Amino acid sequence: QVHFVESGGGLVQPGGSLKLSCTGPENIFKPFDMGWYRQTPGNERDFLASISWSGGTTFIRQAVKDRFTITRDTANDTVYLEMNSLSSGDTAVYYCNDYPATRDYWGQGTKVTVSS
C-alpha cells in the first residue's frame, strides 16, 4: 500500500526543538502541495502547515506560526517540519499528506511527546 512515511518524532523537554521529516514515492510526492497535520487521542486531525510543490510558497497556521517552519527538498522528495519552543500542547502524532488532504496516503505518523 502506498503511503507517506514520517520520522523524527520522540520525547523532548518543554522549550526544546524537533525536526520532522516526510518522504514517499516520487509518484505520490511530485508535483503536489504538501502539508503537515497532527492528531491527539479522541480529536480530529488538525492542519498545521503547507508548502507548494516547488517549495516556493508556504503557509503556517497562526497558532504555531512563530514556532514552526515547513520546508521541502524537491530533489530528494522530502518535506520537513521544524518545531521550536515546544510545549506539552504540541504532544501529538504528526502526519504528512498532500494539501489539501484529498488522497488517502496517510502513513503511521511520528509521535511527538513534550514532557519533562
Backbone hydrogen bonds in HBPLUS format (Angstrom, degrees):
<---DONOR---> <-ACCEPTOR-->    atom                        ^
c    i                          cat <-CA-CA->   ^        H-A-AA   ^      H-
h    n   atom  resd res      DA  || num        DHA   H-A  angle D-A-AA Bond
n    s   type  num  typ     dist DA aas  dist angle  dist       angle   num
A0004-PHE N   A0105-TYR O   2.99 MM 101  6.03 161.9  2.03 162.3 156.4     1
A0005-VAL N   A0023-THR O   2.82 MM  18  5.38 161.1  1.85 161.9 165.4     2
A0023-THR N   A0005-VAL O   3.01 MM  18  5.38 155.0  2.08 141.6 149.0     3
A0007-SER N   A0021-SER O   2.92 MM  14  5.24 146.2  2.04 147.0 149.8     4
A0021-SER N   A0007-SER O   2.85 MM  14  5.24 165.2  1.87 144.2 147.8     5
A0010-GLY N   A0111-LYS O   2.86 MM 101  6.09 111.2  2.35 135.6 154.3     6
A0113-THR N   A0010-GLY O   2.88 MM 103  6.02 173.0  1.89 150.7 150.5     7
A0012-VAL N   A0113-THR O   2.84 MM 101  6.24 159.3  1.89 164.5 169.5     8
A0115-SER N   A0012-VAL O   2.90 MM 103  6.24 147.6  2.01 149.9 159.0     9
A0016-GLY N   A0013-GLN O   2.92 MM   3  5.45 152.9  2.00 143.2 145.0    10
A0015-GLY N   A0086-LEU O   2.62 MM  71  4.87 171.0  1.63 150.6 153.9    11
A0086-LEU N   A0016-GLY O   3.06 MM  70  5.45 175.8  2.06 151.1 151.9    12
A0018-LEU N   A0083-MET O   2.96 MM  65  5.30 150.8  2.05 143.3 152.2    13
A0083-MET N   A0018-LEU O   2.75 MM  65  5.30 174.4  1.75 174.4 174.7    14
A0020-LEU N   A0081-LEU O   2.85 MM  61  5.00 165.8  1.87 144.1 141.6    15
A0081-LEU N   A0020-LEU O   2.96 MM  61  5.00 149.2  2.05 131.4 136.5    16
A0022-CYS N   A0079-VAL O   2.78 MM  57  5.07 127.5  2.05 149.3 162.3    17
A0079-VAL N   A0022-CYS O   2.87 MM  57  5.07 156.6  1.92 143.6 151.5    18
A0028-ILE N   A0025-PRO O   2.99 MM   3  5.68 155.2  2.06 119.4 126.5    19
A0029-PHE N   A0025-PRO O   3.09 MM   4  6.17 121.1  2.46 143.0 158.2    20
A0029-PHE N   A0026-GLU O   3.12 MM   3  4.90 144.7  2.25  95.5 106.2    21
A0030-LYS N   A0026-GLU O   3.00 MM   4  5.76 173.0  2.01 150.8 152.1    22
A0032-PHE N   A0029-PHE O   3.19 MM   3  5.97 153.4  2.26 119.8 127.6    23
A0099-TYR N   A0033-ASP O   2.82 MM  66  5.31 148.5  1.92 125.5 125.3    24
A0034-MET N   A0051-ILE O   2.87 MM  17  5.40 154.7  1.94 160.5 163.4    25
A0051-ILE N   A0034-MET O   2.80 MM  17  5.40 146.6  1.91 156.1 163.6    26
A0035-GLY N   A0097-ASN O   2.72 MM  62  5.53 162.0  1.76 175.1 170.2    27
A0097-ASN N   A0035-GLY O   3.11 MM  62  5.53 149.2  2.21 146.1 151.3    28
A0036-TRP N   A0049-ALA O   2.84 MM  13  5.33 152.7  1.91 146.3 153.0    29
A0048-LEU N   A0036-TRP O   2.84 MM  12  5.50 153.2  1.91 161.5 152.9    30
A0049-ALA N   A0036-TRP O   3.41 MM  13  5.33 158.1  2.46 132.9 135.8    31
A0037-TYR N   A0095-TYR O   2.75 MM  58  5.08 159.7  1.79 151.8 153.6    32
A0095-TYR N   A0037-TYR O   2.76 MM  58  5.08 164.3  1.79 139.9 145.4    33
A0038-ARG N   A0046-ASP O   2.86 MM   8  5.30 148.3  1.96 141.9 152.3    34
A0046-ASP N   A0038-ARG O   2.71 MM   8  5.30 168.0  1.73 162.5 158.6    35
A0039-GLN N   A0093-VAL O   2.87 MM  54  5.32 148.6  1.96 144.7 155.2    36
A0093-VAL N   A0039-GLN O   2.96 MM  54  5.32 172.5  1.97 149.8 151.1    37
A0043-ASN N   A0040-THR O   3.01 MM   3  5.56 154.1  2.08 146.7 145.3    38
A0061-ARG N   A0048-LEU O   2.75 MM  13  5.25 167.0  1.77 168.6 164.1    39
A0050-SER N   A0059-PHE O   2.81 MM   9  5.20 155.3  1.87 148.0 155.1    40
A0059-PHE N   A0050-SER O   2.97 MM   9  5.20 152.9  2.05 143.8 143.2    41
A0052-SER N   A0057-THR O   2.82 MM   5  5.25 155.4  1.88 154.1 160.8    42
A0055-GLY N   A0052-SER O   2.94 MM   3  5.02 140.2  2.10 101.1 113.5    43
A0064-VAL N   A0061-ARG O   3.02 MM   3  5.82 154.0  2.09 124.5 131.0    44
A0065-LYS N   A0061-ARG O   3.00 MM   4  5.68 110.4  2.50 144.6 160.2    45
A0065-LYS N   A0062-GLN O   3.29 MM   3  4.88 158.8  2.34  96.9 103.2    46
A0067-ARG N   A0064-VAL O   2.95 MM   3  5.43 157.8  2.00 117.8 125.2    47
A0068-PHE N   A0064-VAL O   2.91 MM   4  5.74 153.6  1.98 175.1 176.0    48
A0084-ASN N   A0067-ARG O   3.00 MM  17  5.07 146.7  2.11 131.7 142.1    49
A0069-THR N   A0082-GLU O   2.85 MM  13  5.06 148.8  1.95 144.0 152.7    50
A0082-GLU N   A0069-THR O   2.79 MM  13  5.06 161.4  1.82 158.1 159.1    51
A0071-THR N   A0080-TYR O   3.17 MM   9  5.20 156.7  2.23 128.6 134.8    52
A0080-TYR N   A0071-THR O   2.87 MM   9  5.20 167.6  1.88 141.1 145.0    53
A0073-ASP N   A0078-THR O   2.78 MM   5  5.20 169.8  1.79 161.9 165.5    54
A0076-ASN N   A0073-ASP O   3.24 MM   3  5.58 135.3  2.46 103.0 113.8    55
A0078-THR N   A0073-ASP O   3.18 MM   5  5.20 165.5  2.20 139.4 143.9    56
A0090-ASP N   A0087-SER O   2.85 MM   3  5.55 165.3  1.87 122.6 127.7    57
A0091-THR N   A0088-SER O   3.07 MM   3  5.46 164.9  2.10 113.2 117.5    58
A0092-ALA N   A0112-VAL O   3.00 MM  20  5.50 142.9  2.14 142.3 153.8    59
A0112-VAL N   A0092-ALA O   2.83 MM  20  5.50 174.3  1.83 169.5 171.4    60
A0094-TYR N   A0110-THR O   2.90 MM  16  5.22 178.7  1.90 140.7 140.4    61
A0110-THR N   A0094-TYR O   2.85 MM  16  5.22 150.1  1.94 140.8 150.3    62
A0102-THR N   A0100-PRO O   2.75 MM   2  5.72 122.6  2.08 117.0 100.1    63
